[in-house]
């Protein structure tokens, strides 16, 4: 299936957002990350149950500190 991830197209065969996150980010995703699918924020507690569909738009945002 084809996804848009932060404005770039990506191909995947994963059925859920959780599977995709683990494959794409390995251990680097944790606190400070937010993910939206089709403009709706998905709480990390729901990543494993969030299905992915062809054409989904995924936005991954990481919080940073600064001054």
Secondary structure, DSSP 8 states (H G I E B T S, - for coil): -EEEETTEEEE---SBHHHHHHHHHTT--STTEEEEETTEEE-GGGGGG-B--TT-EEEEEE-----
